[in-house]
Amino acid sequence: MTVEVTDVAALRRWVRRRQSAHRERGATAGNVYFAVLFIAVVGGMLHRQLALVFWPQHPNLSLLAGAGLVTVGAAVLFLAMRRLGPLGLTRPAASWLLTAPVSRRRLLAPSLRQAVALAAVSGGLYGVAVLGHVAWRPMPGAVAALLATVGALAGVLLLLLALAAQGGDWGGYADGLAGLLLAAGLAGLVADSVLDAPHAAAAAPAPLVAALVAGLAALDAVLLAVAVGRLAATPNERILAAAKTTGTLLDSAFGVEPSFVADMVERRYWARQRLRSVRLWARVPVLVAQDLLLARRRPARLAWLAGATALPALLAAGPRWLLAAGVLVGGMLAGGVSTATLRTDAANPVLLRLLGLSSRQAVGQRMIVPGVLAGAWSAASLALLDGLGELPSGPWWALGLALAPVGAVAAVRHARVGLVRNELLPLDTPMGTVSPGPLVNSVVGPDALLLGLPTLVQIVQGEPLTWSTVLVQAVVAVIGARAYLSGTTAPDRVELTAR
């Protein structure tokens, strides 16, 4: 039997012609023109702000902070590549070309080229940003260019490592190591906020940087050759998973619907778990017991939540209102760890009918675990700030506990927001028309943080905390939570959509 190998390039040209047959002749040129003009206009408007972000006049970070930023950036870039694949195909290619008798290497080569380009650009820009805040002034232009090249080559190296993890069986261990590096980098940033770490005393020598560039370039070339040779060995199921991820992200961006990504992450996480039946606690309400069980089955998320209590310390050097906002938003995010079940209840109210629960009972029970998590996180964060001397004297841990209903209401309200309403009339602005649906969805949830206004005022004023302020915050939070529960639920209906 004779097997004929299809020419992938010819097949791609045929598919591209059929896909673009409905377009006008100048559509592609118009898209390129719009993209270039948009970049030019935005760059002209924000060039000063971008200069402060990437290259301020004077370095404002220590060497410890620079090392922490480098570690955090490398870990985040690696984990992002791992979540995206990094090697994937479009949905049509995954449906028709992956199973066709075509060369797997030539099929995946365009995706590899795009991934290498994106990794190099991301690493280079991040390297310039870190360099601009840490490096000694004045710095020779040649050394700055070489250090930016180091960032680009490091990004490519991380991509090749993520690609090897995609094709091998050690991806889980690599993700765990990247998580530890991320935690170490954040710990370094927190330590820098309370320590007087040294700053750069001199510019890096050009020969040393040039040798580093040459070494990284040689290593990337060797690993890239190995990666190209092993493209055909990449498992189909992992390429399909990357294609689904990319498609979901594009759907979420096109439809301005972040819930698509959240739902994908939840489904993918639970699909990888091997669970056994566990009896719920009979002494607590059934929905509370379910939330506690799900929280117990995700210990890694709880560990990250505990470590994140130190993050507000990074904002201590900024304005006081920013520190207060960081504490309030952090409490909402902590409470949102266990609100995924609310979306399930809203999509399938049949289970609530079987349990004989009304919407008021269901939402009331679902608010308990988020309240506990938000209160514990806020109390630990404020106690840590107090211990570091960033706050005046007072029972700040008690104020954090008083914020528990605030975080619970904000998290539950955000979980019940539903799909983005794209049918709303657009708003005319000087920058063009803006759809109000995504704006409304982004505000719903964080607007409930206004219940934490006494805490915001107390932190901004910088005066010693008294128990009367704690009592005021607790009363405002409890009344606000009760009003939200009464105004958006009813004892005679099951549907969780807000009235």
Order of alpha helices (4+ residues) and beta strands (2+ residues): alpha-alpha-alpha-alpha-alpha-alpha-alpha-alpha-alpha-alpha-alpha-alpha-alpha-alpha-alpha-alpha-alpha-alpha-beta-beta-alpha-alpha-alpha
